[in-house]
Amino acid sequence: MTFVSLVLIEFIKAYNFRSDRRSLLHRPFANKWLNLAILWEIALLVFIVSFEPLHEPFGLSPLSRADWLIAACPALSISPVFELTKWFLGRAAATNRPRGPRLNGDGGTA
C-alpha cells in the first residue's frame, strides 16, 4: 500500500506542478501528453500490483478495493496543501506588486 500511495502522490503532484500560479482546477486535463503518461503509468501500477508472478520480485501482495481507496487518501490530501500555497503566494505577490508610476506635484513622475 505504501508503494501505491507514493506512486499516486506523484501523479497528483504532476498535475499540481503544471503551474505555480494557477489552480489545479483550471483546465486540469489540458495537457494531452501528461494525461496519456499518467494513464499508462496507472495501467502499469495496476498490472504490477495485480499480476501474481510480479508479487515476489517487488515484494507486493494483491490489494482489495478498500486498500486502493486507503492508498489514494494520502495522494488526494496533498492537493489542498499545494492549492493553499498557490493561493497564499498569489495574494502575497498581489500585495507586493507596484501600483504604477507615482506623480509628483507638477504632474511628472517621481
N, C-alpha and C positions, 0 to 999 in steps of 0.2 A: 504494500500500500504506500510505503514511503517513496518508492521509485515512481509509481504512478502519480502521486501528489506532486513530486518535484517536476516531472515532465509536464503535467497540466499547468503548474505555476509558470513554467517557461512559455507556454503557449499564450497564456493571458498576458504575461509581460510583453510578449512580442506585439500584441495589439495595443497595449498601453504605450509602448515606446514609439509608436508610429509618429507621434507628435509630442513635443514637450510643452505645448500650449493648449492645443485643442483637446476636447474631451474624447474619451473612448467612444462615446455615443454619437459623435459627429462622423457620419458615414463609416461605421465600423468595418464594413466588408468591402471597401472601395479598392483595396489592393488585391487584385486577382491572384498574383503570384504568391503572396503571403497566405491567402485562403487555400490555394492548392497545396502549398507546403504543409500547412497545419493539417489539412485533411489527410495527406499522405502519411504524416507522422502519427496521427491518431490511428490510422489503419495499422501502421507498424506496431504501435503500442498495444493495441487490442490483439494483434496477431501474437506478439511475444508473450503477453500475459495468458492468452487462451491456448496456444499451441503447446501441448504437453511435452514433446521432445525438447523444447527450449527451457522448460522449468528448471531442470537440474543445472545446466550451464550458467543460467542467470540467477539462480537461487530464488526462483519465484514459485508461487502457488496460485491456483485459479482464484479469481475474485468474484464474489456474488454482486448482485446489483446494489445491495446496501453498501458493500465495500467500495464500489465505484463512486457512489454518492458521498461517502465519507471522505474518500480521497480527493474529490472535487471541491470540497468545502474550503480547504486552505487556498486553493487556486482562486476561487471566487472571492475570498475575503481580502485578497491582495489588491484587487482593482479599486475599491473605495479609498484605500490609502494613496494610491497614485493620483486618483481624481482630486482628492482633497489637496494634495501637494500642488498639482497644477493650478487649482483654484486660488490657493494662497499665494503662489508665485505670480500668478496673473494679477491679483489685487495689488501686490507689492510693486510690481512693475508699473501699474497704472498710477499709483500714488507718487512714484519717483520720476515719472515722465515729465519732461519740461512742457510747460503750457504754451509756449510761443515766445516771440520777442517781447521784451518789456519796453515800454515807451518812456522816454524822459520828458521833462516839462515842455520842450519845444517841438514835440511831435516826432523827433528822431528816435532811433533805437539806442538803448543803453548798452 
